Amino acid sequence: MYFDKSLVRQKLQEWDDSLQGYELPQWQDFPALPLYMDQVIYLMNQYLSLGPVENSDERLVTPAMINNYVKLKIIPPPVKKRYNRVHLAYLMMVCILKQSMNTSDIRRLLPPTMNETEIRESYTAFAQVFHEIKAYFSREVGKAAVPVLEKEDAPVSYLVFRVAAASNLSRLLTEQLISLLPKNTDSQGNAQKL
């Protein structure tokens, strides 16, 4: 398979620049006033947009998604059709985690009955871990790209395989760790702590 290495180099640089400029909002960055659905959709699509969107009509979060998350008890229901910081924190984590986890595992990890202090602490830890992993990932991709881009005969597919394999192994380990959580819940639906 042929790849134009100059285009690969350019794409990797664009990706790294975008990644370095991206930060999850902090808890205090979420609006203090409750929001209606259309406001939540706008904010979430802004918060989750990692770099320029190829198709500007594509939305990362839709009202149907949020309604399904509420229906499936992945996030708490809105209060009088309004969403607050707790909802935004849940949505940020769920939207990112769903890329590598199924919804039932997310619900076990983040029960929708956590109080504001618990969700704030969880989100703050999540944002910190995301920041650390973002830096780690950038370094590792950079290291893996060097031999591929510097050697004329090195196949670019090696880099694609490496990134795909890391994604797969991360997902498998995530499933193994989630399996350690108890499946039983208390009367409020909270997962019992290990």
C-alpha positions, 0 to 999 in steps of 0.5 A: 500500500502506497502512502505519500510520506510528505502527506503523512508527515503533514497530517501527523503535524496537524494532528499533534498541533491540534492535540497540543492545543486541546484541553478539556474544560475544567469544572469551573468552566462549565456554565453555572446557570442551567441550560436548555438542550440546544445550548447544551448541544452547542457547548458540547460540540464546542468542547468535544471538537478536537481540531477542525471538523472535516464536515462542518454539518457533523455534530458530535452530540445530538439531542437524540444522543442525550435523550438516549443517555437519560433513557438508558440511565447513563446520565441523570435526567434534566431538571425541568428540561434544564441541564447543569454542570453535573450533566455537562461533566457526565456528558463530557466523560460519556462522549469520550469514554464511549469511543472505547467502552460500551454504555453498560460499562460506562454506567457501572464506572459512572453511576448516574446517581452520583452527587455533585461533589462525587461527579465534580471529583470524578470529572476533575480526575478524568480531565487530569488523566486526559491531559496526561495521556494526551501528552504521553500519546503525542510522544509515543506517536512521535517516536513511532513515526520517526523510523517510518518517515525517515526511511524511504522503504519503511512502510507507513502501514507500520505506524497505522498498525501500531496505533490500531494495536495500541487502541485495541489493547487499551480497549481490552485492558479497559474491559478487564478492569471494568469487569472488576467492578461489582455488578450489584448495585445498592438501592439508589443504583450506585455501584458499590466501591471495591 
